[in-house]
Amino acid sequence: MATRIGIAGITGRMGHLLAEEVRAAGADLVGGVNRAGAAKPPPADTTLLPNLATLAAACDVVIDFTNAATAQPTAAALAAAGTAWVLGSSGLSDADEAAVAEAARRIPVVYASNFSAGVNLLLALAERMGAALPADAYDAEIVEMHHRQKVDAPSGTAIGMGRAVAKGRGVALNDVMESGRHGHTGARKTGGIGFAALRGGQVVGEHTLIFAAATEHIALTHRAFDRRAFATGAVRAALWVAGRAPGLYSMMDVLGMR
């Protein structure tokens, strides 16, 4: 029996791509719920359900690329229905992430800052480089650029990179994160992980992680040219997570990298 997949925010730009990728993968596209403020109609030949609870009851997995504001109610609805969740929204607060973790005690959840295979390989490298390059000799800086409509900064992917470097160094990102420098900031703190966020045009997503030492610079860069890379990865995650035991998973698990 084909995996039954629903899409939260099916009328949005990502929702349309997800619908195409679900069908291309041979899964059963049950339908979706509207994305608040979406100007587009739902994809052709799809069912628009009245609410998330109805969608969850009809699906094995719900893919959710809506926004941070919906994370807590979605966590509650999917946990109550026992429906697996693939979550790609960025900008989640600590309270939002706590709600996701609580839901993962009852359902399987794949939560990732980015669903492209390339970014996740970069995250694995970032952790290894963070461990190998001493913080007192190699300054870590992350530069990201996105389209002008993006509402959160730094991006979820940039924060994911920072967390990977911090994990490699055995520290918590919140303790070493430096974002939005302005004015007379003083010298750079040893061991800090810096972030710069650029916004403009219609850039899908560009991320560069720099390790800067006195004698060399090392840079890892990923550029996304089409949002379909994220949709393809999210559907891969949905097919992987269906029927799994409750727990909080990442794309590293989906890709077999841990």
MIKOL-838940 format. One record per residue (C-alpha): residue in one letter; x, y, z; residue number from 0. Coordinates in pm, 1 decimal, decimal comma. Each point is the difference from the previous one (the first is absolute). Layout:
<r->A; xx->X; yy->Y; zz->Z; k->NUM> .
...
END
This chain:
<r->M; xx->0,0; yy->0,0; zz->0,0; k->0> .
<r->A; xx->135,7; yy->342,1; zz->-96,7; k->1> .
<r->T; xx->94,7; yy->240,7; zz->278,2; k->2> .
<r->R; xx->-277,9; yy->252,5; zz->58,1; k->3> .
<r->I; xx->150,0; yy->349,6; zz->14,3; k->4> .
<r->G; xx->-167,5; yy->330,9; zz->81,7; k->5> .
<r->I; xx->142,9; yy->348,2; zz->-39,8; k->6> .
<r->A; xx->-46,3; yy->286,3; zz->245,4; k->7> .
<r->G; xx->1,7; yy->320,8; zz->-202,9; k->8> .
<r->I; xx->-75,2; yy->-171,6; zz->-329,7; k->9> .
<r->T; xx->-102,2; yy->328,0; zz->-165,2; k->10> .
<r->G; xx->340,8; yy->159,9; zz->55,8; k->11> .
<r->R; xx->300,6; yy->-4,9; zz->-230,4; k->12> .
<r->M; xx->161,5; yy->-294,2; zz->180,6; k->13> .
<r->G; xx->-337,4; yy->-170,4; zz->29,5; k->14> .
<r->H; xx->-33,6; yy->-14,4; zz->-378,3; k->15> .
<r->L; xx->348,2; yy->-146,5; zz->-40,1; k->16> .
<r->L; xx->-62,4; yy->-253,3; zz->276,8; k->17> .
<r->A; xx->-320,7; yy->-114,9; zz->-169,0; k->18> .
<r->E; xx->190,3; yy->-60,3; zz->-322,8; k->19> .
<r->E; xx->277,1; yy->-190,8; zz->178,2; k->20> .
<r->V; xx->-242,7; yy->-215,2; zz->202,0; k->21> .
<r->R; xx->-164,6; yy->-112,6; zz->-322,2; k->22> .
<r->A; xx->333,2; yy->-50,2; zz->-175,5; k->23> .
<r->A; xx->109,2; yy->-229,1; zz->284,8; k->24> .
<r->G; xx->-306,2; yy->-220,2; zz->-45,6; k->25> .
<r->A; xx->-148,7; yy->85,7; zz->339,7; k->26> .
<r->D; xx->-368,2; yy->71,4; zz->65,4; k->27> .
<r->L; xx->-59,4; yy->376,0; zz->19,2; k->28> .
<r->V; xx->-296,9; yy->21,3; zz->235,3; k->29> .
<r->G; xx->-23,5; yy->377,6; zz->-25,6; k->30> .
<r->G; xx->85,7; yy->292,4; zz->218,8; k->31> .
<r->V; xx->-106,0; yy->299,9; zz->199,8; k->32> .
<r->N; xx->25,0; yy->360,9; zz->-108,0; k->33> .
<r->R; xx->302,1; yy->216,2; zz->64,7; k->34> .
<r->A; xx->-109,6; yy->317,0; zz->176,7; k->35> .
<r->G; xx->18,0; yy->295,9; zz->-236,6; k->36> .
<r->A; xx->79,4; yy->-213,8; zz->-303,9; k->37> .
<r->A; xx->-99,1; yy->163,4; zz->-327,5; k->38> .
<r->K; xx->27,7; yy->-316,1; zz->-207,5; k->39> .
<r->P; xx->-275,5; yy->-257,8; zz->-35,3; k->40> .
<r->P; xx->79,8; yy->-359,3; zz->101,9; k->41> .
<r->P; xx->176,6; yy->-219,5; zz->-256,7; k->42> .
<r->A; xx->-222,0; yy->-153,7; zz->-265,8; k->43> .
<r->D; xx->-190,3; yy->-315,0; zz->95,9; k->44> .
<r->T; xx->74,2; yy->33,3; zz->370,5; k->45> .
<r->T; xx->-237,2; yy->-2,3; zz->293,8; k->46> .
<r->L; xx->-6,5; yy->298,2; zz->235,1; k->47> .
<r->L; xx->-101,6; yy->-121,5; zz->345,3; k->48> .
<r->P; xx->-169,3; yy->226,9; zz->255,6; k->49> .
<r->N; xx->257,3; yy->-24,8; zz->279,3; k->50> .
<r->L; xx->318,3; yy->-170,2; zz->113,4; k->51> .
<r->A; xx->-176,6; yy->-251,1; zz->224,6; k->52> .
<r->T; xx->-199,0; yy->-132,3; zz->-296,6; k->53> .
<r->L; xx->314,4; yy->-21,1; zz->-211,7; k->54> .
<r->A; xx->196,7; yy->-177,4; zz->274,1; k->55> .
<r->A; xx->-273,3; yy->-260,1; zz->43,9; k->56> .
<r->A; xx->17,5; yy->-87,6; zz->-372,1; k->57> .
<r->C; xx->381,0; yy->-20,6; zz->-30,4; k->58> .
<r->D; xx->299,8; yy->-206,3; zz->101,0; k->59> .
<r->V; xx->225,9; yy->307,4; zz->-18,7; k->60> .
<r->V; xx->-50,2; yy->376,8; zz->-17,6; k->61> .
<r->I; xx->268,0; yy->217,0; zz->-161,3; k->62> .
<r->D; xx->8,0; yy->349,6; zz->146,3; k->63> .
<r->F; xx->189,0; yy->297,0; zz->-147,8; k->64> .
<r->T; xx->-237,7; yy->267,1; zz->131,9; k->65> .
<r->N; xx->154,8; yy->229,2; zz->262,9; k->66> .
<r->A; xx->111,7; yy->9,2; zz->361,2; k->67> .
<r->A; xx->-332,8; yy->137,2; zz->123,5; k->68> .
<r->T; xx->-172,9; yy->-328,6; zz->-81,9; k->69> .
<r->A; xx->254,0; yy->-231,5; zz->163,6; k->70> .
<r->Q; xx->-166,8; yy->-39,4; zz->339,9; k->71> .
<r->P; xx->-358,0; yy->-59,1; zz->-117,1; k->72> .
<r->T; xx->125,7; yy->-234,5; zz->-272,1; k->73> .
<r->A; xx->205,4; yy->-195,9; zz->253,2; k->74> .
<r->A; xx->-307,9; yy->-45,1; zz->218,2; k->75> .
<r->A; xx->-228,0; yy->-99,6; zz->-289,5; k->76> .
<r->L; xx->235,8; yy->-255,3; zz->-153,3; k->77> .
<r->A; xx->93,3; yy->-152,6; zz->335,7; k->78> .
<r->A; xx->-369,9; yy->-40,7; zz->82,0; k->79> .
<r->A; xx->-61,7; yy->-170,4; zz->-336,6; k->80> .
<r->G; xx->311,7; yy->-219,1; zz->17,7; k->81> .
<r->T; xx->112,6; yy->129,8; zz->-339,3; k->82> .
<r->A; xx->367,8; yy->28,1; zz->-95,5; k->83> .
<r->W; xx->133,6; yy->349,1; zz->-66,9; k->84> .
<r->V; xx->264,0; yy->138,1; zz->-237,9; k->85> .
<r->L; xx->73,2; yy->354,6; zz->116,4; k->86> .
<r->G; xx->197,7; yy->248,7; zz->-206,0; k->87> .
<r->S; xx->-113,4; yy->334,0; zz->145,2; k->88> .
<r->S; xx->277,7; yy->231,2; zz->119,3; k->89> .
<r->G; xx->17,9; yy->263,2; zz->271,0; k->90> .
<r->L; xx->-139,7; yy->-221,8; zz->276,7; k->91> .
<r->S; xx->32,5; yy->135,2; zz->353,9; k->92> .
<r->D; xx->120,1; yy->-204,6; zz->296,8; k->93> .
<r->A; xx->-365,0; yy->-53,6; zz->96,5; k->94> .
<r->D; xx->-82,8; yy->-115,5; zz->-354,0; k->95> .
<r->E; xx->288,7; yy->-246,3; zz->0,0; k->96> .
<r->A; xx->-108,1; yy->-127,7; zz->341,4; k->97> .
<r->A; xx->-346,4; yy->-67,2; zz->-145,3; k->98> .
<r->V; xx->158,0; yy->-189,0; zz->-291,0; k->99> .
<r->A; xx->207,4; yy->-208,7; zz->240,8; k->100> .
<r->E; xx->-307,6; yy->-75,4; zz->209,9; k->101> .
<r->A; xx->-192,0; yy->-113,1; zz->-310,2; k->102> .
<r->A; xx->293,5; yy->-225,9; zz->-90,4; k->103> .
<r->R; xx->-65,5; yy->-199,2; zz->317,0; k->104> .
<r->R; xx->-326,4; yy->-116,3; zz->-161,8; k->105> .
<r->I; xx->67,3; yy->12,5; zz->-375,3; k->106> .
<r->P; xx->300,8; yy->-21,7; zz->-233,1; k->107> .
<r->V; xx->117,8; yy->347,9; zz->-102,2; k->108> .
<r->V; xx->262,7; yy->94,2; zz->-258,9; k->109> .
<r->Y; xx->101,6; yy->357,0; zz->81,9; k->110> .
<r->A; xx->270,5; yy->157,7; zz->-213,6; k->111> .
<r->S; xx->126,6; yy->347,7; zz->-73,4; k->112> .
<r->N; xx->46,0; yy->-104,2; zz->-361,7; k->113> .
<r->F; xx->-110,8; yy->-307,2; zz->-194,2; k->114> .
<r->S; xx->248,8; yy->10,1; zz->-289,5; k->115> .
<r->A; xx->254,6; yy->-280,7; zz->-9,5; k->116> .
<r->G; xx->280,7; yy->246,3; zz->-73,9; k->117> .
<r->V; xx->-64,9; yy->215,9; zz->305,0; k->118> .
<r->N; xx->-11,4; yy->-301,9; zz->228,6; k->119> .
<r->L; xx->333,9; yy->-122,8; zz->-130,7; k->120> .
<r->L; xx->134,1; yy->349,9; zz->70,7; k->121> .
<r->L; xx->-137,2; yy->-15,3; zz->355,6; k->122> .
<r->A; xx->183,1; yy->-327,7; zz->57,4; k->123> .
<r->L; xx->322,3; yy->159,6; zz->-124,4; k->124> .
<r->A; xx->-61,8; yy->308,2; zz->216,3; k->125> .
<r->E; xx->-15,5; yy->-211,8; zz->315,0; k->126> .
<r->R; xx->319,1; yy->-186,8; zz->-88,3; k->127> .
<r->M; xx->181,6; yy->322,0; zz->-85,0; k->128> .
<r->G; xx->-120,6; yy->160,6; zz->321,4; k->129> .
<r->A; xx->157,5; yy->-287,7; zz->190,1; k->130> .
<r->A; xx->323,5; yy->4,7; zz->-202,0; k->131> .
<r->L; xx->67,1; yy->374,6; zz->-16,0; k->132> .
<r->P; xx->70,1; yy->153,8; zz->345,2; k->133> .
<r->A; xx->-229,3; yy->285,8; zz->95,5; k->134> .
<r->D; xx->291,1; yy->209,6; zz->126,3; k->135> .
<r->A; xx->167,8; yy->-13,3; zz->-341,6; k->136> .
<r->Y; xx->-289,5; yy->-24,8; zz->-248,5; k->137> .
<r->D; xx->-280,9; yy->256,2; zz->14,6; k->138> .
<r->A; xx->-330,9; yy->-137,4; zz->-130,5; k->139> .
<r->E; xx->-224,5; yy->234,5; zz->-199,1; k->140> .
<r->I; xx->-322,7; yy->-82,4; zz->-185,6; k->141> .
<r->V; xx->-136,7; yy->220,6; zz->-279,6; k->142> .
<r->E; xx->-342,9; yy->-64,8; zz->-149,9; k->143> .
<r->M; xx->-217,2; yy->170,1; zz->-259,3; k->144> .
<r->H; xx->-368,9; yy->-50,1; zz->-79,4; k->145> .
<r->H; xx->-283,0; yy->163,4; zz->-191,3; k->146> .
<r->R; xx->-141,9; yy->325,5; zz->127,3; k->147> .
<r->Q; xx->-323,6; yy->-162,5; zz->127,0; k->148> .
<r->K; xx->171,7; yy->-218,3; zz->262,0; k->149> .
<r->V; xx->-112,4; yy->106,9; zz->346,2; k->150> .
<r->D; xx->251,2; yy->-169,0; zz->234,0; k->151> .
<r->A; xx->373,7; yy->54,2; zz->37,6; k->152> .
<r->P; xx->241,7; yy->-165,7; zz->19,3; k->153> .
<r->S; xx->-153,8; yy->-274,8; zz->-211,1; k->154> .
<r->G; xx->-74,1; yy->-339,3; zz->147,1; k->155> .
<r->T; xx->272,4; yy->-150,9; zz->-216,1; k->156> .
<r->A; xx->255,1; yy->253,5; zz->123,4; k->157> .
<r->I; xx->-92,2; yy->-78,9; zz->359,5; k->158> .
<r->G; xx->28,2; yy->-369,7; zz->-84,6; k->159> .
<r->M; xx->353,4; yy->62,3; zz->-125,5; k->160> .
<r->G; xx->82,0; yy->188,0; zz->317,6; k->161> .
<r->R; xx->-136,9; yy->-281,6; zz->213,1; k->162> .
<r->A; xx->209,5; yy->-251,4; zz->-194,0; k->163> .
<r->V; xx->319,1; yy->199,5; zz->57,1; k->164> .
<r->A; xx->-88,4; yy->52,0; zz->366,6; k->165> .
<r->K; xx->-68,9; yy->-371,7; zz->44,9; k->166> .
<r->G; xx->337,1; yy->-83,0; zz->-151,0; k->167> .
<r->R; xx->160,2; yy->238,1; zz->248,2; k->168> .
<r->G; xx->-194,8; yy->-134,0; zz->295,8; k->169> .
<r->V; xx->-186,6; yy->322,9; zz->77,4; k->170> .
<r->A; xx->-357,9; yy->126,1; zz->-23,9; k->171> .
<r->L; xx->-66,9; yy->237,8; zz->-288,4; k->172> .
<r->N; xx->-199,6; yy->237,2; zz->223,2; k->173> .
<r->D; xx->314,5; yy->54,8; zz->208,5; k->174> .
<r->V; xx->224,4; yy->101,4; zz->-292,4; k->175> .
<r->M; xx->-234,7; yy->145,0; zz->-263,3; k->176> .
<r->E; xx->78,7; yy->352,0; zz->-125,8; k->177> .
<r->S; xx->-261,0; yy->146,3; zz->-233,3; k->178> .
<r->G; xx->-73,8; yy->345,5; zz->-136,4; k->179> .
<r->R; xx->319,8; yy->184,1; zz->89,2; k->180> .
<r->H; xx->-41,8; yy->376,0; zz->-9,2; k->181> .
<r->G; xx->194,4; yy->298,4; zz->125,1; k->182> .
<r->H; xx->307,1; yy->-16,4; zz->221,2; k->183> .
<r->T; xx->-13,5; yy->-367,7; zz->91,3; k->184> .
<r->G; xx->356,7; yy->-47,1; zz->118,5; k->185> .
<r->A; xx->226,2; yy->-281,8; zz->-111,9; k->186> .
<r->R; xx->-148,7; yy->-329,7; zz->-107,4; k->187> .
<r->K; xx->-47,4; yy->-242,9; zz->288,1; k->188> .
<r->T; xx->212,0; yy->-312,9; zz->-17,2; k->189> .
<r->G; xx->-217,9; yy->-302,9; zz->-65,1; k->190> .
<r->G; xx->-298,3; yy->198,9; zz->-123,4; k->191> .
<r->I; xx->-203,5; yy->-117,6; zz->-298,7; k->192> .
<r->G; xx->-103,9; yy->299,6; zz->-207,5; k->193> .
<r->F; xx->-304,0; yy->43,6; zz->-223,9; k->194> .
<r->A; xx->-76,3; yy->246,3; zz->-278,0; k->195> .
<r->A; xx->-341,3; yy->-2,6; zz->-171,8; k->196> .
<r->L; xx->-56,1; yy->159,8; zz->-342,0; k->197> .
<r->R; xx->-341,4; yy->52,2; zz->-159,0; k->198> .
<r->G; xx->-83,4; yy->104,0; zz->-354,7; k->199> .
<r->G; xx->-152,7; yy->-94,6; zz->-331,7; k->200> .
<r->Q; xx->-124,6; yy->-356,0; zz->-36,3; k->201> .
<r->V; xx->299,4; yy->-200,6; zz->121,5; k->202> .
<r->V; xx->-116,6; yy->-352,4; zz->87,9; k->203> .
<r->G; xx->278,6; yy->-53,1; zz->251,6; k->204> .
<r->E; xx->376,4; yy->47,2; zz->24,1; k->205> .
<r->H; xx->207,8; yy->-101,3; zz->301,9; k->206> .
<r->T; xx->373,8; yy->23,7; zz->58,1; k->207> .
<r->L; xx->184,2; yy->-125,8; zz->307,5; k->208> .
<r->I; xx->345,8; yy->153,7; zz->42,5; k->209> .
<r->F; xx->277,5; yy->-114,2; zz->231,5; k->210> .
<r->A; xx->250,3; yy->286,6; zz->13,5; k->211> .
<r->A; xx->345,8; yy->-42,2; zz->151,9; k->212> .
<r->A; xx->303,7; yy->225,7; zz->-16,1; k->213> .
<r->T; xx->160,2; yy->-226,8; zz->-259,8; k->214> .
<r->E; xx->-294,4; yy->-134,0; zz->-203,7; k->215> .
<r->H; xx->-370,6; yy->28,1; zz->-72,2; k->216> .
<r->I; xx->-228,1; yy->-296,3; zz->-73,4; k->217> .
<r->A; xx->-348,8; yy->54,7; zz->-145,0; k->218> .
<r->L; xx->-289,2; yy->-238,4; zz->-56,8; k->219> .
<r->T; xx->-278,8; yy->135,1; zz->-222,3; k->220> .
<r->H; xx->-339,3; yy->-131,0; zz->-104,8; k->221> .
<r->R; xx->-223,3; yy->176,3; zz->-252,1; k->222> .
<r->A; xx->-357,2; yy->-106,1; zz->-66,1; k->223> .
<r->F; xx->-133,2; yy->95,9; zz->-342,6; k->224> .
<r->D; xx->-340,4; yy->-166,8; zz->23,6; k->225> .
<r->R; xx->-227,4; yy->-63,2; zz->300,0; k->226> .
<r->R; xx->-76,9; yy->-338,3; zz->-148,8; k->227> .
<r->A; xx->316,0; yy->-130,8; zz->169,2; k->228> .
<r->F; xx->-171,0; yy->58,4; zz->333,9; k->229> .
<r->A; xx->-327,5; yy->-154,8; zz->-115,0; k->230> .
<r->T; xx->173,1; yy->-311,7; zz->-131,8; k->231> .
<r->G; xx->183,3; yy->-44,9; zz->329,2; k->232> .
<r->A; xx->-314,3; yy->54,3; zz->206,5; k->233> .
<r->V; xx->-190,7; yy->-266,4; zz->-192,8; k->234> .
<r->R; xx->293,5; yy->-236,0; zz->42,5; k->235> .
<r->A; xx->-21,2; yy->68,0; zz->373,3; k->236> .
<r->A; xx->-376,2; yy->-62,1; zz->0,2; k->237> .
<r->L; xx->39,2; yy->-338,4; zz->-165,8; k->238> .
<r->W; xx->278,1; yy->-89,4; zz->244,4; k->239> .
<r->V; xx->-179,6; yy->106,5; zz->319,5; k->240> .
<r->A; xx->-335,7; yy->-166,2; zz->-68,9; k->241> .
<r->G; xx->-43,4; yy->-286,4; zz->246,3; k->242> .
<r->R; xx->307,4; yy->87,8; zz->208,9; k->243> .
<r->A; xx->2,7; yy->-5,4; zz->377,1; k->244> .
<r->P; xx->-67,9; yy->330,7; zz->176,4; k->245> .
<r->G; xx->308,1; yy->218,3; zz->20,6; k->246> .
<r->L; xx->166,8; yy->315,7; zz->-123,3; k->247> .
<r->Y; xx->190,7; yy->-71,8; zz->-320,1; k->248> .
<r->S; xx->203,2; yy->213,5; zz->-241,1; k->249> .
<r->M; xx->97,7; yy->-18,4; zz->-364,7; k->250> .
<r->M; xx->323,3; yy->-159,4; zz->116,6; k->251> .
<r->D; xx->-211,8; yy->-299,0; zz->105,7; k->252> .
<r->V; xx->-193,0; yy->2,0; zz->-327,6; k->253> .
<r->L; xx->323,7; yy->4,1; zz->-201,8; k->254> .
<r->G; xx->154,6; yy->-277,9; zz->210,4; k->255> .
<r->M; xx->278,0; yy->226,5; zz->123,9; k->256> .
<r->R; xx->-38,1; yy->-98,4; zz->365,3; k->257> .
END
